[in-house]
């Protein structure tokens, strides 16, 4: 039998440990940067179509950055409440509408909160609702694909 190459982090020297930590941190930074970039250009496109005015690209970048981090916090609570709500719901259509309601409300709360704190971007209520609904549908579509792929792998 061949000997397995099982390098433990504990067995590495300082140089290898440093390189490993730096590469993992870089990978995390790139992943978060990619998500923020997609969100930035997506919102820039949606705002362009809906006629939203903002002072500069920096104000839009700050809006996206704050939206992302406020969204992380609020969606943690919303996912827990959603899971508890649909625990006994059996119909797919009912689950879809409940999820759309939760994600739409969550996205609207996040958009409203960030919009109220920033003077450089002004969203009307109609625009906030349209963007929140669009984002919730996109989240549903991408999360649904992940669930289908996970079920295929487990089967």
C-alpha positions as CSV (number, residue, x, y, z in Angstrom):
1,X,0.0,0.0,0.0
2,X,1.2,3.5,-0.8
3,X,1.7,5.9,2.0
4,X,-0.9,8.7,2.1
5,X,0.3,12.3,2.0
6,X,-1.7,13.6,5.0
7,X,-0.1,16.9,5.9
8,X,-1.6,18.3,9.0
9,X,-1.6,22.1,9.7
10,X,0.0,21.2,13.0
11,X,2.9,19.6,11.3
12,X,3.7,22.5,8.9
13,X,6.5,24.9,9.6
14,X,5.8,28.7,10.0
15,X,6.4,29.5,6.4
16,X,3.9,26.9,5.2
17,X,1.3,27.9,7.9
18,X,1.6,31.6,6.8
19,X,1.2,30.7,3.2
20,X,-1.9,28.6,4.0
21,X,-3.5,31.3,6.0
22,X,-2.8,33.9,3.4
23,X,-4.2,31.8,0.6
24,X,-7.4,31.0,2.5
25,X,-7.8,34.7,3.4
26,X,-7.3,35.6,-0.2
27,X,-9.8,33.0,-1.4
28,X,-12.4,34.4,1.1
29,X,-11.7,38.0,0.0
30,X,-12.1,37.0,-3.7
31,X,-15.4,35.2,-3.0
32,X,-16.8,38.2,-1.1
33,X,-15.5,40.6,-3.8
34,X,-17.1,38.6,-6.5
35,X,-20.5,38.6,-4.7
36,X,-20.2,42.3,-4.0
37,X,-19.2,43.0,-7.7
38,X,-22.2,41.0,-9.0
39,X,-24.5,42.9,-6.6
40,X,-22.9,46.2,-7.5
41,X,-23.3,45.8,-11.3
42,X,-26.8,44.2,-10.9
43,X,-28.1,47.1,-8.8
44,X,-26.4,49.6,-11.1
45,X,-28.3,48.1,-14.0
46,X,-31.6,47.8,-12.1
47,X,-31.2,51.4,-10.9
48,X,-30.5,52.6,-14.5
49,X,-33.6,50.9,-15.8
50,X,-35.8,52.3,-13.0
51,X,-34.3,55.8,-13.2
52,X,-32.8,55.9,-9.7
53,X,-30.5,58.9,-9.2
54,X,-27.3,58.6,-7.2
55,X,-24.5,61.1,-6.6
56,X,-21.6,59.0,-7.7
57,X,-20.4,55.5,-8.2
58,X,-18.8,55.7,-4.8
59,X,-22.2,56.3,-3.2
60,X,-23.6,53.3,-5.1
61,X,-20.6,51.2,-3.9
62,X,-21.2,52.2,-0.3
63,X,-24.9,51.5,-0.8
64,X,-24.1,47.9,-2.0
65,X,-21.5,47.4,0.8
66,X,-24.0,48.4,3.5
67,X,-26.8,46.5,1.8
68,X,-24.6,43.3,1.8
69,X,-23.7,43.5,5.5
70,X,-27.0,44.6,6.8
71,X,-28.5,41.8,4.6
72,X,-26.3,39.2,6.2
73,X,-27.5,40.1,9.7
74,X,-31.2,40.4,8.9
75,X,-31.4,37.3,6.7
76,X,-30.0,35.2,9.5
77,X,-33.1,35.9,11.5
78,X,-35.5,35.8,8.5
79,X,-34.2,32.3,7.5
80,X,-34.9,30.9,11.0
81,X,-38.4,32.4,11.1
82,X,-39.0,31.1,7.6
83,X,-37.9,27.5,8.5
84,X,-40.1,27.6,11.6
85,X,-43.1,28.9,9.6
86,X,-43.0,26.3,6.8
87,X,-42.2,23.3,9.0
88,X,-45.7,22.0,8.7
89,X,-46.6,23.4,5.3
90,X,-46.8,20.6,2.7
91,X,-47.9,22.3,-0.6
92,X,-45.2,23.5,-2.9
93,X,-47.2,26.5,-4.0
94,X,-47.8,27.6,-0.4
95,X,-44.1,27.2,0.4
96,X,-43.2,29.2,-2.7
97,X,-45.5,32.1,-1.7
98,X,-44.4,32.1,1.9
99,X,-40.8,32.1,0.9
100,X,-41.4,34.9,-1.7
101,X,-43.2,36.9,1.0
102,X,-40.4,36.4,3.6
103,X,-37.6,37.2,1.1
104,X,-39.4,40.1,-0.4
105,X,-40.1,41.6,3.0
106,X,-36.6,41.0,4.1
107,X,-35.1,42.6,1.0
108,X,-37.5,45.6,1.3
109,X,-36.6,46.1,4.9
110,X,-32.9,46.1,4.0
111,X,-33.4,48.5,1.1
112,X,-35.5,50.8,3.1
113,X,-33.0,50.9,6.0
114,X,-30.0,51.5,3.8
115,X,-31.9,54.1,1.8
116,X,-33.0,56.0,4.9
117,X,-29.4,56.2,6.2
118,X,-27.9,57.4,2.9
119,X,-28.7,60.8,1.4
120,X,-26.8,60.3,-1.8
121,X,-29.2,57.7,-3.1
122,X,-33.0,58.2,-3.1
123,X,-35.4,55.3,-3.8
124,X,-39.1,55.8,-4.1
125,X,-41.3,53.2,-2.3
126,X,-42.4,51.8,-5.7
127,X,-38.7,51.3,-6.7
128,X,-37.9,49.7,-3.4
129,X,-40.7,47.2,-3.8
130,X,-39.8,46.4,-7.4
131,X,-36.2,45.9,-6.5
132,X,-37.1,43.8,-3.4
133,X,-39.4,41.6,-5.4
134,X,-36.9,41.1,-8.2
135,X,-34.1,40.3,-5.7
136,X,-36.3,37.8,-3.9
137,X,-37.2,36.0,-7.1
138,X,-33.5,35.8,-8.1
139,X,-32.6,34.5,-4.7
140,X,-35.3,31.9,-5.0
141,X,-34.2,30.8,-8.4
142,X,-30.5,30.4,-7.4
143,X,-31.3,28.7,-4.1
144,X,-33.7,26.4,-5.8
145,X,-30.9,25.3,-8.2
146,X,-28.7,24.5,-5.2
147,X,-31.3,22.4,-3.6
148,X,-32.0,20.4,-6.7
149,X,-28.3,19.8,-7.2
150,X,-27.9,18.7,-3.6
151,X,-30.9,16.2,-4.0
152,X,-29.3,14.8,-7.2
153,X,-26.0,14.2,-5.4
154,X,-27.6,12.5,-2.4
155,X,-29.8,10.2,-4.6
